[in-house]
Amino acid sequence: MRRRDKRREVSSIVALVAPYGRRPARLYSRHREGSFTSQDIIAALRYFRGKVGRPLTIVWDGLNQHHSAETLDFVTRPPRGLPP
C-alpha cells in the first residue's frame, strides 16, 4: 500500500473466523498508531484465541516481529488455560 498523506501510520492485526455449523463468519481486529511489537502481537493472539475458543491458523507477512524469538516461542508453546 502507498501512503497518500503525511498522517501517522496505523497498523492492524486481524482475525477472520470462517463460518461453521450455524455460526456466522466473524472478524476481530486490533489497531494502533505506529508499529506492533512482539508483545503486541502475542497479546493480540491471546485475545483472538480467547474469542474464538479453539486453535488458530496464523497467516502473516514478513514483518520482523512475526519471526522474533519471543513470538516464535509463544506460538510453539501449548496454550495455557484454553481448550486445545
C-alpha positions as CSV (number, residue, x, y, z in Angstrom):
1,M,0.0,0.0,0.0
2,R,1.1,3.5,-0.6
3,R,0.9,6.3,1.8
4,R,-1.2,9.1,0.4
5,D,-0.6,11.8,3.1
6,K,1.7,12.5,6.0
7,R,-0.6,11.3,8.7
8,R,0.7,8.8,11.2
9,E,0.8,5.1,10.3
10,V,-1.9,2.8,11.6
11,S,-1.1,-0.9,12.0
12,S,-3.7,-3.6,12.2
13,I,-3.9,-7.2,13.3
14,V,-7.0,-9.0,12.1
15,A,-8.5,-12.5,12.7
16,L,-11.1,-13.8,10.3
17,V,-13.2,-16.8,11.6
18,A,-14.8,-18.8,8.8
19,P,-18.4,-19.8,9.3
20,Y,-19.0,-23.3,10.7
21,G,-22.2,-25.1,11.7
22,R,-24.8,-22.4,12.4
23,R,-22.2,-19.8,13.4
24,P,-21.6,-16.9,11.1
25,A,-18.2,-15.6,10.0
26,R,-16.6,-13.3,12.5
27,L,-13.9,-10.6,12.2
28,Y,-11.8,-9.4,15.1
29,S,-9.1,-6.8,15.0
30,R,-6.6,-4.7,16.9
31,H,-5.3,-1.4,15.7
32,R,-2.6,1.1,16.9
33,E,-0.6,4.0,15.7
34,G,2.8,3.0,14.7
35,S,4.2,-0.5,14.6
36,F,3.3,-3.5,16.6
37,T,5.9,-5.0,18.9
38,S,6.3,-8.7,19.6
39,Q,4.5,-8.2,22.9
40,D,1.6,-6.6,21.0
41,I,1.4,-9.5,18.6
42,I,1.3,-12.0,21.4
43,A,-1.4,-10.0,23.3
44,A,-3.5,-10.0,20.1
45,L,-3.1,-13.7,19.5
46,R,-4.2,-14.3,23.1
47,Y,-7.2,-12.1,22.6
48,F,-8.2,-13.8,19.4
49,R,-7.8,-17.3,20.8
50,G,-9.9,-16.3,23.8
51,K,-12.6,-15.0,21.5
52,V,-12.5,-17.9,19.1
53,G,-12.1,-20.6,21.7
54,R,-10.2,-23.0,19.5
55,P,-6.8,-23.3,17.8
56,L,-5.9,-20.6,15.2
57,T,-4.2,-20.9,11.9
58,I,-1.9,-17.9,11.6
59,V,-1.1,-16.2,8.3
60,W,1.3,-13.3,8.3
61,D,3.7,-11.3,6.2
62,G,7.5,-10.9,6.6
63,L,7.3,-8.4,9.5
64,N,10.4,-9.0,11.7
65,Q,8.2,-9.1,14.9
66,H,6.4,-12.1,13.4
67,H,9.7,-14.0,13.4
68,S,11.2,-12.8,16.6
69,A,12.4,-15.3,19.1
70,E,9.7,-14.1,21.6
71,T,6.8,-14.5,19.1
72,L,8.1,-17.9,17.8
73,D,8.5,-19.1,21.4
74,F,4.9,-18.1,22.1
75,V,3.3,-19.8,19.1
76,T,5.2,-23.0,19.6
77,R,4.2,-23.4,23.3
78,P,1.0,-25.3,24.1
79,P,-1.8,-22.8,25.2
80,R,-2.3,-22.3,28.9
81,G,-5.9,-22.4,30.3
82,L,-7.6,-22.6,26.9
83,P,-9.0,-25.7,25.2
84,P,-6.7,-27.3,22.6
